[in-house]
Amino acid sequence: MIVVCHPSRSMVLAFALAVVTAVPAFSQSRVSFSGEVFADYFYVVTSADGASDGMNAFQYRRAYLTTDYVISDQFDGRIRMETNGSSGSAGSRPAPFEKDMYVRWKNALGEGHNVIFGVQGPPNWAMSERHWGYRSLDQTIMDRSGIASSRDTGIQFMGPVTTSKSIRYAVMVGNNSGVSRDSDKYKRLYGQLEFYPTDRFRATIGSNYAPGDTDDLLMFNGFAGWTTEDFTLGAEGFYGTTSVDGASDDVLQHGVSLFGTYHLSKTRRLIARFDSITDDDGTLDATNTYFLGGMAFLPHADVQVIPNIIYTKNSTESDPGVTARMTLYVTF
């Protein structure tokens, strides 16, 4: 918890052995295991520079192995290991790392006010990612644009603002180093308000601030989502500025994402999403347009087969990129 680093294979094996040998000491209600796998066959129909046209492969993009544990009525937590297609060792073999490693103290500051310490997800896009529901296909817009890491090491406070719990808050202070060891004196501050006016509608407004030696980033974000028995709709946006020492203009970054799913039946869902992200550094104003469309087939509640296509176009490039995929999403 104090030091976060990429484990070696021996560390991972030792962790797995410790978990397995510890299981008999706990009842099933105190320790539970789960996992997720995202895998694809992809084919690059066309790429912006033409260099990757026709490239195709079978790949796994991500795999999680999660241990949730309960210490008492007040304390619980999670340890989640991740490996993905982009995290490899020197020999290009998968290199697992700690995606989550935290302890939650429930009701630490009063009824419903919890404190979480460790490696965890910042609050600013947690609700939108749950509402989107297809991390197996892609990240939500702020995560995809690289504004900040989807994980940080720090302390988070959350709880209700109103007695009806229709408004909730979350505040976090983190290292701003992702899952890596902190390397500077600066911290990142995250804050968010969540609104639940009805069972079907939810919304958030939030912000995060990250100072540095030569630049300071200030970001604002918002989300609104609607759910019925047949469909899910969502809209998310962000606007941020980065002030760089010595630069006459701030770097501006803003984007909007619209997405939805429609349940054709219990075993078939239509999925669509549109993103637009703009970066303006004062000399170059570049916009990325992104579209994802697909249909999910559910042969089992925990297995989804999703043919999908991704179109992306940068305003600074003459040609778009188009990739067709057959995605397998498995939970267990």
N, C-alpha and C positions, 0 to 999 in steps of 0.2 A: 504493500500500500504506500509505503514511504518512498520507495524507488520503483519507477516504472520503466521497464526495459524490454527488449525483445528476447524471449527466452531461447536458450539452446535446446536441442532435441532432448538432452538428458534432463533438463529442467522440466520440460513438458511431460516426459515419462515419469519423473518423480512426482509431479503434481497429480497425474492420473492414478499412480499407484497409491498415493496418500488418500485420494478421494475414494477409491475402491475399497481400501482397507478400513476406511472410516465409516462406510455405509452401515455395517451391522450395528454400529453404536447408536444409530438414529432410527427412529421410526420413519415410515414412508411419508408421513405428514410433515416431517422436519427437513428432509432433503429431497429434492426432485431434480430430474435431468430432462433436458429437451435439446432440440437441435433444429437447424435449418440448412438447406442446401439450395444454391442457385447455380444452375448449369445450363449451357447452351450448345447448339450448333449454330454458327453464324456464317454468313456469306456477304462479302462486301460487294454490293452491286456497282457502286461507283464511289470514288473518293475525290476530295477537293483537288488534289494534285495528280490524280491518276495512278500514283505509285502503288496503291493497295488494291486496285481493281481486281476482283476475282479471288482475293484472299479469303480462305475459309478454313474453319477448324472446329473441332469439338473442344470445349473448355468448361471448367468450372470457374465461376466468378467469385463465389464466396461460400464458406461453410462455417457454421457456428456450432459449438458445443457449450451448453449453458448449464450451470449448477445454481439453483436457487435454494437458499437455506433459511431456516427459521431458528433463531436462538431462543426467543421468548416472545411474549405478546408485544413487547416494545422494540425488539431488535430482529432485523432480518437483513438479507443482502443477496448479492449475486456475484458469481465469477463466470465470465464468458470468455472462451478462447475463440479466436477467429483465425482462419487462413483464407487467403484469396489469391486470385491469379496474378496480382501485381506484387505480392510480398513473397520474395524468394530468397533463399540462401545463396552463397557463392556458387553453389552447384546447380542453381536454378530449381531447387527443390522447394516445396511449400515451407514457409517459416511461420508457424503459429505465433500469435502475440495476444496479450490481454486486451480484449475489447471493453470489458466491464470488470471492475473489481471494487465493489463498494459495500458499505454498511449503512443501513437506514435505521435511524432512531425515531420511531413513531411517537407522536404526541410529546415530543421533547420540549416544545415551547407552548404547550397547551393543547386542548382537544383539536385534533386534525392538523396540527402544525408539525411537520416532519423535518428532520435534518438528515442529509445524505452526504457521506464523506467518501472520497475515493475517485476512481476512474469511472466516469458516467457520461451520459448524454446531456449537454446543455439544454435549457428549456426552450430555446427560441424556435426550433422547428419540430419538437417532439409531437405536438398535436397534429400538425399538418402531415407528418410522415405516417402516423397511425391512420389518419383519415384517407390519405392516398392509398395505403394498403398494398402497394405493389413495389416495395423496395427491391423485390426480386427482379423487376424490370429496370428500374433506375432510381437514383437519389431524388429527393425533392430539390427544388430550384436553388435554395441557398447552399445546400450541401454540394450540389452539382457544380455551382459556379465557384466553389472554393473560397467562399468568404471566410469560413472558419472550419475547423475540424468537427466532425460529428461526435467526437469524444474529447473530454478534457479532464484533468485531474484537479480536484478542488473540493469545495464545500457548497452545498445547495440547501436553501431554505424554501419550504413551500407550505401552503395551507390556504384555508378559506378566508376571504375578505368579509363576506356576509354570512349571517347565521344560516341562510338557506343554501349556502355553498354554490350559488349560481355565479359567483365571481371568485376566482382563485388567483393567488400570486405565486411567483417563483423567482428567486434571486440566487445567483451563483457567482462565486469568485473562483477563477481557475488559473492554471499556469499559462494557458494559451500555447501549449506545446503538444496538443493531441495526446497520444498514448506514449509519447517519448519523454525522456527525462527533461526537466526544466533546465534551460540554459541561460536565462537572464533574470533580472530582478523585477521585471514587469509582470503584471497580472491582467487578466481580462475579466470584465464585469458584464454579466448577463442579467436581464430583467424581463419579466413578462407578466401580463395579466390575461387570464382566460375567462371567457364569458359563456355561460350555459343558460340562455334565456328559456329554451324549451328542450325537450328530449331529442328533437331532431336537428336543432341548429346549435352551432358552436362557433366561437370566434376568438381571436387573440390579437393583442398588440404588444410589441416588444422592442427591445433595443439592446445593443451590446457595444462596449467601448474597449478598445485595445490601444494603449499608449506604447511607444517604442523610443529607441534612441534617436531615430531620424524621421519617424512618421507617427501619426496618430489616426486611428480609424474609428469612425462613429457610424453605426448602422441602425436603421429602423426597419421593422418588419411587421407585417399583418397577415392574417389568415381568416377566412370564413368558410364554413362547410355546412352542407345540408345532406341529411340522410333520410331515405324512406325504405320501405321493404323492397322496392324495385331498383332504386338507383342511388348513387352517391355523387354529389357535385362538390367541387372545391375550387377556391381561388386564393392564391398566395402572392404576395409582393414584397419587395424590399427596396430600400434606397439608402445609399451610403456614400460617405466622403472620406477620403484619405488625404490628410494634410502632410506634405513632404517638405522637410526643411530645405530652404533655398529655391523651392519651386514657386512660381507666381500664381499658379492655378492648382486647385485641389483636383485629385483624381475622383471622378464620379462613377458610381456603379449602381445600376438599378435594373430591376427585372420584374416580370409578372408571369405567373403560371396558372393555367386553367386546366382542370382535369375532371374526369368523371368515369364512372362505371355503370353499366346497365345490365341487370340480371335478366337474360332472356329466359332462363329456366334455373333450376337448382344446380345444374351442371354446366351451364354456359354463361359467360359474361363478356360483354363488349367493354373495351378499355380504350380511352383516348386521352391525349394530353398535348397541350401546346405551351411552349415557353418562349419568352423573348428576353434576352439579357444584353444590356448595353454597357460598354466600358468607354469612358471619355477621359483621357489624360491631359486634355487641353490642346493636343496637337493631332490626335487621332480619335475619331468617334467610331467605334466598331460595335456592330450588333450581331448577335448570334440568334438565329431563329431555329427552333427545334420542334419537331412533331413526333409523337409516338402513338401508334395504333396497334391494337391486337385483340385477340379473342382467347379467353381462358376456358379450357375444358377441364372439368373436375371429375376424373374417374373415381376419385376417393376424396373425402373431406380434407385430407392432409396432402393430397397430390394434385398439382395443377400442371397441365401442359399448355403452353401459351405461344402460339405462332404470333410474331409481332414484327413490326418494321419501324426503323428509326430514320428520320430525315433531319439533317442539320445543315444549315447554310450560314456562313460568315459573310458579312457585308464586304469584307476586305478580299474575298476570294470569288472567282468567277463561277466556280462550279460547286454544287452541293455534295454532301456525302449521304449515301443511302446504304443502310445495312439491314438485311433480313435475318431474323433469328427464329429458332425454335427453342424456347426456354422451358426448362423443367424446374419447378419449385416444389420442394418437399419439406414438410415439417414433421417432427417426430418427438 
